[in-house]
Amino acid sequence: MVHCAGVTDEEFVAGAPAAWRRAIECTQRLASYMQFAGVRQVVYVSTAHVYGPLIGPISEDALLAEAEA
């Protein structure tokens, strides 16, 4: 399974509670379907947000942001 879906920043700005609910419910639903189908591997595709604030040019050589504790 390749998982590329997500909730956008604009959706959070428009209504954070609904965006959180949609993100969580859809991810839980996807996990249930994958379990039912016997999916054994998942590839998760993230966004440029892993590099920190989206300011200025970001290349594939950019360092990842430190994880928040």
HUTA-V710702 format. One line per field, one symbol per residue. psi: psi as a letter, one per 30 degrees, with the letter a starting at -180 (. if undefined). Layout:
# HUTA-V710702
psi->???
This chain:
# HUTA-V710702
psi->kjjgllkleeeeefjeeeeeeeeeeeeeeeeeeeeefgkfkkjkkaafffgakikakklffkkklkkk.
